Amino acid sequence: MSEIQDVTLVMLRHNEAIWELYLANQAEQQTFDFYKDMKPFVDGVKETCDLWLSLVIPWVRTARPTYLGESQLQQVADNIQMIAVSAFNGKSFYKHFNDHYQSVDYTLKRVLEKAP
């Protein structure tokens, strides 16, 4: 398995963890400590996103896989970071949150299929 695939799998796990956190917070509003709970979680997602982008952008530029572009990959990184923050607020609008979650999931799975 390539490094792109490995990091993409980590991104998929982050996306699932974000979804589960959101659903748990939607059911019962929990209070979080910003520095103990939220910041490390969101920073971990950002760190993975930065590594992922540093791998997939050069690959997309050279391999030019169908239906995957640089702006789409950047949007995935932006969306997953946004929902990582929103997951701590169970009052976030469900449809909006779900749309971003599904979009990230779909694109990450396409990368996983096409990556070397």
Secondary structure, 3 states (H helix, E strand, C coil): CCHHHHHHHHHHHHHHHHHHHHHHHHHCCCCCCHHHHHHHHHHHHHHHHHHHHHHHHHHHHHHCCCCCCHHHHHHHHHHHHHHHHHCCCCCCCHHHHHHHHHHHHHHHHHHHHHCC
